[in-house]
């Protein structure tokens, strides 16, 4: 899809932001990973893959290879959406593990390792996790890691769907009173306020 708007990261969770990589932010549905270039752009905006690795993988990829990986990413996204919707609103228990086979299978393909690197802030050293990016399919590995962290670290009681009309976005409600209703106040929240204002004006006529 040419001229995609910038990807939206409003879920307060990278795992849910991946689900929101297809959404209807205004009136027209946008799929940010509808092809290989879109997937690469989304990963760059999510900062899940270093820019130099993305450039190298794009240069090495065979024709159509990245598009096939994008197909896999969309299939992973929709499988995970079904899982999240099923369990949203209540704590996730150990019994859910039997449903997570596809995610564990992806994680098992990872070639991650730790490496000592310079620390940019003070010139010291730091132990950082990195991975070998052997093929275009390795682009799915940091996505799988983000989904796994979401499953293991997020309280599914806080997972909500935006209440906006026609909005498909989900988010983790980390507000103090767990009263968040919208993916974004600037988008759905503002539209809801405008609609309520119009209704009040009509009721006075």
N, C-alpha and C positions, 0 to 999 in steps of 0.2 A: 504493500500500500504506500504510494508516494505521499510525501507531505504529511506524515503522521505528526500529530501534536506531541509535545514531550510526554514521556510516560508519567503516570501518576503514582506517587508513593505517599499515600495518606492513611494506610492501614495500621500504622504503629507496629508493624510486624512484616518483615521481608517475605515470610512465607505466604501471608495473605496478600501482599503486594503482587506476588506472582499470580495468584488467582485473579487479581484485578488487572492483569495484563490484557484482559478483554473486558470492556466496559462501555457504558453509554454516558460519558461525562456531560454531554449537552443534550443533543437529540439523536445523533448518529452513532451507532455502535462502532467502536474502534478496537481492532485486534492488533496489539503492538508486536506480536510474534507470529504474524500470519505468513512470514517467509523467513528465509535464512538471514537476510539483512536486518529484518525487524528483530529477530532474536539477538543478533550481535549488538544492535543498538540498545535493546532493553538491558542486556547484561552489562553494557558499558555504563548506562545511566544508573543501574542498581549497584555499580561498583563491585560486582561479583567476580569479575575476571579482569586482570591487569590489561591496560590498553595495548601494551606491546604484544601480549600473548594473543589478544583478539586480532590484531593486525597480522600476526604471523599465521594464525589459523586460517584467516580469510585468504591469505596469499597461497597457502598450501592446499586449500580445499579443492576437490574435484568439482566440475560443473554439477550443480544440483545437490551436492553433498550437504551443504548447510540447510537447504530447504527440507531435506529428509530429517535432519536433526530438529528443525522447527516443528515438523509433523510430530515427532516424538515428544517434544516439549508441550505441545497442545494436548496430546493424549494424556500426558502426566498431569497437566493442569486440570483437565476435566475429571480424571480419576480422583485427584486430591480434593476437588470441589465437592464431589459426592461424599467423600469421607468427612470433610469439615461440616457440611450441612447436616449430616446425620448426627454428629456429636456436638454441634454448637449449643451453647446454653447450659451445659452441665460439665462437671469435671470429667476428664478423660481417664478411664480406668485401664488396668493392665490387660483386661480382656480385649481391648482394641488392637492389641499387638497382632492378632491373627489376621487382621484386615490390612496390615501394613507391609505385606510381603513384597509388593511391587517397589516400595520405597527402599526397603532393605536390600533388594536385589540391585538397585541402582547404586546404593552406598558401597556395596561390596566391590564395585568396579573401580573405586577410587584409588589413586596412587598418590596420596598425600604424605608429606613428610615435614619434619621440622628442620629449620636451618638458622644458623646464627648470621644475622645481618646487621649493618650499621643502623643505629637509632638516629633518626633525622633531627630530633629536637636538641639533643645535647652532645652528639658525637660519640655516645657510648655504643654498647652492643645490645641486641635484643634477639630473643628466640622467636621466630615467626614460622607459622604454618604456611606451606605452599604445596603445589602439586605439579605433576608432570602432565602437560597438555599434549598427549600423544596423537589425538585425533579430534575431528570436529565433534564427535559424540561426547568428548570430555567436557564440553560446554554444559552438559546437563548435570555434572557432578556438583558444582557449587549451588545449583538450584536444589538438588536433592538434600544437600547439607542444610540449606535454609529451611526446607520443609521439615526435616528431622528435628532441627532446633525448635521450630515452632511447636511440633507435636510434644516434645519432651519438656519444654520450658514454659509454655503458655498455659494459663488456666482457661480451658475451653468455656468456662462459665462467662468469660468476658468477650467471647466471639459473637459478633452481631452482624446482621445485614443492615445496610443503610435503609432508612425508611422513606427515602426519596422516591417519587413516582417514577416507575420504570428503571430505577437505578439497580444495578446488579452487584455493586461493590460491597465488600465485607471489610470489617476492621476489628481490631482488638481494643475494647473500651478500657483504657487505663485511667480514665478521669476519676477524680476523688470519690464522687458519689455514684459512679458507673451509670451516668445519665446521658452519655453521648448517644445521639440518634442519627447523625448524618456522617457520610463519608468525609464531607468537607462543608464547613459553614459557608465558604465562598461559593459552593456549587449548590448542592441539594438543600442545605440549610437556608441559604438566601432565597432560593426559589420557594421553599415552604413559607417563609416569612412574607414574601410578596403575594403568594396565593391567599394566605390568611388575611392580609391587608385588603386584597380585592374583595374577599368574602364579607369583611366587615363593612366595606363601603356599600356593597350591594344590599346588605341587610338594613342599611339606613335609608335606602330609597323607598 
